[in-house]
Amino acid sequence: KKIMLKKRVILFSLFLAFIAYLFLIKAPINPRLYKPPPFISVNHYSNLVTEVNTSTRFTHKTIHAPESLLIDKKKGVIYTGTAEGAVRVISLDYSSTQLLVGPEDFHRALRAYGAKIGEYAPIIRDETIASHDLQALCLSDESLSRKKLEKETTEHICGRVLGLRYDVAKENILIANAYFGLFSYNLESKTLTCLTFQDDNGAPFKFVNDVIQHPKSKLIYFTDTSLKFFRRDYRLEILEARGTGRLFSYDPKTGVTTTLLYNLHFANAVALSSDQQYLYVVETSRFKVMKYHLETGKLTLLIENLPIFIDNIRFHEASKMIWATGYPRSKMVNWMASHPWTRTLLTKFPFWKVIVDKMKRRNGILVGFTEDGKIKKIYYDPTGTHFAAGSEAQQVDDELYIGSIRKSMIVKIPL
């Protein structure tokens, strides 16, 4: 009895200590109340759903989290940015893969631009770079292990490549590096150039996300997801829900960066309308896509309350279909949105990131909608066997190529 009593006293003391810890420790966020739209699941669109039961998958030890896909059918290649801060090129038949741009190239381009390490990445010190071989730190077999990459411990040093697009002439690849800014890679000279790493107030970007160039004006549009959090803290940006994302334009002729939109909630993907008059902008944590009129600057709604946390959207010219990928929504996330205290409490737990990741539903989902905001097709993998954690979908003829936010694979499914 004395032993049992002693155990209970110890357990109760530990419980009280943990409660005191939760009250005393400061949360990394100051969440805002948000009344989300009613929860909608895939079942709501059952008549539009096609269950995915076949796929072709490409995996390789150097291809982890291929966020964005730039597919060139004529060249027979896929360009993709990966979690270790690299851009790689893969043959369309998956027979070969090679490094195009590495983390060291980004640092070199920034130095050539005139940027100092403490300017373009305030969380990196000069001695941090000097004491590391970037090749070994970012691209060695050990550093390329999925387990190590998912810890995101070196991401601020190696960078994280997100959006990829051709420029208008298809001579350069425009690259959105979450930590380092906006870049252009010339395919002929094989040189990387930094276009900008800071906003129009001179502040360095924290979370550059997606990029696209307008065919006529030649202006380059891109998003910066957060004013407060870096990419590795993207969970905090969603949980805080204060909407600090922005949309920018960059003029290649003058080198001028201009802020077009403020207060976007997890500003993510961008896409041009078929008439090139609008820019579609994704607000991930609001489950919606907005329309930005390029001439007037007016912002209107395209589609909302989607059954998905949208990551990227890509427009297919021939089918006039906009393909959106991401994670399926969950009821728990909807409930927490209306109760800010739960988000504050959650981030005080030592393993809060693990808890948040467990909330993400592992099903694969891909939503196709039109330019008038009507959902036409949903591809769904209820078990996540064929694809899950989709980051971007590119339609090529009658097939969809799907990148991933977390998985070490590129998936191809038939339409």
ChimeraX attribute file (.defattr): number of C-alpha atoms within 10 A of each C-alpha:
attribute: neighborCount
match mode: 1-to-1
recipient: residues
	/A:1	6
	/A:2	7
	/A:3	8
	/A:4	9
	/A:5	10
	/A:6	11
	/A:7	12
	/A:8	12
	/A:9	12
	/A:10	12
	/A:11	12
	/A:12	12
	/A:13	12
	/A:14	12
	/A:15	12
	/A:16	12
	/A:17	12
	/A:18	13
	/A:19	11
	/A:20	11
	/A:21	13
	/A:22	18
	/A:23	12
	/A:24	10
	/A:25	11
	/A:26	13
	/A:27	16
	/A:28	11
	/A:29	17
	/A:30	15
	/A:31	21
	/A:32	17
	/A:33	14
	/A:34	17
	/A:35	13
	/A:36	16
	/A:37	12
	/A:38	10
	/A:39	16
	/A:40	17
	/A:41	15
	/A:42	20
	/A:43	10
	/A:44	11
	/A:45	14
	/A:46	11
	/A:47	11
	/A:48	16
	/A:49	19
	/A:50	14
	/A:51	13
	/A:52	21
	/A:53	13
	/A:54	13
	/A:55	14
	/A:56	13
	/A:57	16
	/A:58	15
	/A:59	13
	/A:60	12
	/A:61	11
	/A:62	23
	/A:63	24
	/A:64	25
	/A:65	27
	/A:66	29
	/A:67	27
	/A:68	29
	/A:69	25
	/A:70	18
	/A:71	22
	/A:72	15
	/A:73	12
	/A:74	6
	/A:75	9
	/A:76	12
	/A:77	18
	/A:78	21
	/A:79	24
	/A:80	27
	/A:81	30
	/A:82	25
	/A:83	27
	/A:84	28
	/A:85	27
	/A:86	27
	/A:87	25
	/A:88	19
	/A:89	19
	/A:90	20
	/A:91	17
	/A:92	17
	/A:93	10
	/A:94	15
	/A:95	8
	/A:96	11
	/A:97	17
	/A:98	12
	/A:99	13
	/A:100	19
	/A:101	18
	/A:102	22
	/A:103	21
	/A:104	19
	/A:105	17
	/A:106	22
	/A:107	22
	/A:108	15
	/A:109	19
	/A:110	23
	/A:111	14
	/A:112	12
	/A:113	14
	/A:114	11
	/A:115	18
	/A:116	15
	/A:117	20
	/A:118	12
	/A:119	18
	/A:120	22
	/A:121	21
	/A:122	14
	/A:123	13
	/A:124	14
	/A:125	14
	/A:126	10
	/A:127	9
	/A:128	12
	/A:129	16
	/A:130	9
	/A:131	8
	/A:132	12
	/A:133	12
	/A:134	18
	/A:135	13
	/A:136	12
	/A:137	18
	/A:138	25
	/A:139	20
	/A:140	13
	/A:141	11
	/A:142	13
	/A:143	16
	/A:144	20
	/A:145	16
	/A:146	18
	/A:147	10
	/A:148	12
	/A:149	19
	/A:150	16
	/A:151	10
	/A:152	16
	/A:153	11
	/A:154	18
	/A:155	20
	/A:156	20
	/A:157	25
	/A:158	26
	/A:159	26
	/A:160	29
	/A:161	30
	/A:162	32
	/A:163	29
	/A:164	25
	/A:165	22
	/A:166	19
	/A:167	22
	/A:168	17
	/A:169	9
	/A:170	12
	/A:171	14
	/A:172	20
	/A:173	20
	/A:174	27
	/A:175	32
	/A:176	28
	/A:177	28
	/A:178	28
	/A:179	29
	/A:180	30
	/A:181	28
	/A:182	25
	/A:183	22
	/A:184	22
	/A:185	21
	/A:186	15
	/A:187	13
	/A:188	8
	/A:189	9
	/A:190	11
	/A:191	14
	/A:192	22
	/A:193	20
	/A:194	23
	/A:195	21
	/A:196	22
	/A:197	25
	/A:198	18
	/A:199	19
	/A:200	13
	/A:201	9
	/A:202	10
	/A:203	12
	/A:204	20
	/A:205	28
	/A:206	25
	/A:207	30
	/A:208	31
	/A:209	30
	/A:210	30
	/A:211	29
	/A:212	26
	/A:213	21
	/A:214	16
	/A:215	13
	/A:216	8
	/A:217	8
	/A:218	16
	/A:219	19
	/A:220	20
	/A:221	23
	/A:222	30
	/A:223	31
	/A:224	28
	/A:225	32
	/A:226	28
	/A:227	18
	/A:228	16
	/A:229	16
	/A:230	23
	/A:231	22
	/A:232	18
	/A:233	14
	/A:234	15
	/A:235	16
	/A:236	21
	/A:237	24
	/A:238	19
	/A:239	23
	/A:240	19
	/A:241	22
	/A:242	20
	/A:243	22
	/A:244	18
	/A:245	23
	/A:246	23
	/A:247	24
	/A:248	19
	/A:249	20
	/A:250	22
	/A:251	16
	/A:252	12
	/A:253	8
	/A:254	7
	/A:255	10
	/A:256	13
	/A:257	22
	/A:258	15
	/A:259	16
	/A:260	15
	/A:261	17
	/A:262	15
	/A:263	15
	/A:264	25
	/A:265	23
	/A:266	27
	/A:267	31
	/A:268	31
	/A:269	28
	/A:270	27
	/A:271	24
	/A:272	21
	/A:273	18
	/A:274	14
	/A:275	6
	/A:276	13
	/A:277	14
	/A:278	20
	/A:279	20
	/A:280	24
	/A:281	27
	/A:282	29
	/A:283	24
	/A:284	22
	/A:285	22
	/A:286	24
	/A:287	20
	/A:288	20
	/A:289	26
	/A:290	19
	/A:291	23
	/A:292	23
	/A:293	16
	/A:294	14
	/A:295	8
	/A:296	9
	/A:297	12
	/A:298	11
	/A:299	16
	/A:300	12
	/A:301	13
	/A:302	18
	/A:303	19
	/A:304	14
	/A:305	16
	/A:306	21
	/A:307	24
	/A:308	24
	/A:309	23
	/A:310	30
	/A:311	26
	/A:312	27
	/A:313	26
	/A:314	21
	/A:315	24
	/A:316	16
	/A:317	11
	/A:318	10
	/A:319	10
	/A:320	14
	/A:321	20
	/A:322	24
	/A:323	24
	/A:324	28
	/A:325	28
	/A:326	27
	/A:327	22
	/A:328	23
	/A:329	22
	/A:330	17
	/A:331	12
	/A:332	11
	/A:333	17
	/A:334	17
	/A:335	16
	/A:336	17
	/A:337	22
	/A:338	15
	/A:339	16
	/A:340	19
	/A:341	14
	/A:342	14
	/A:343	24
	/A:344	19
	/A:345	16
	/A:346	18
	/A:347	21
	/A:348	18
	/A:349	16
	/A:350	10
	/A:351	10
	/A:352	15
	/A:353	15
	/A:354	10
	/A:355	13
	/A:356	15
	/A:357	11
	/A:358	10
	/A:359	14
	/A:360	16
	/A:361	16
	/A:362	19
	/A:363	19
	/A:364	23
	/A:365	28
	/A:366	29
	/A:367	25
	/A:368	22
	/A:369	18
	/A:370	17
	/A:371	16
	/A:372	8
	/A:373	14
	/A:374	12
	/A:375	18
	/A:376	15
	/A:377	20
	/A:378	23
	/A:379	19
	/A:380	22
	/A:381	21
	/A:382	18
	/A:383	13
	/A:384	15
	/A:385	14
	/A:386	19
	/A:387	30
	/A:388	28
	/A:389	24
	/A:390	29
	/A:391	26
	/A:392	28
	/A:393	31
	/A:394	22
	/A:395	23
	/A:396	16
	/A:397	12
	/A:398	8
	/A:399	13
	/A:400	19
	/A:401	21
	/A:402	26
	/A:403	31
	/A:404	26
	/A:405	23
	/A:406	19
	/A:407	19
	/A:408	22
	/A:409	22
	/A:410	27
	/A:411	20
	/A:412	22
	/A:413	19
	/A:414	15
	/A:415	13
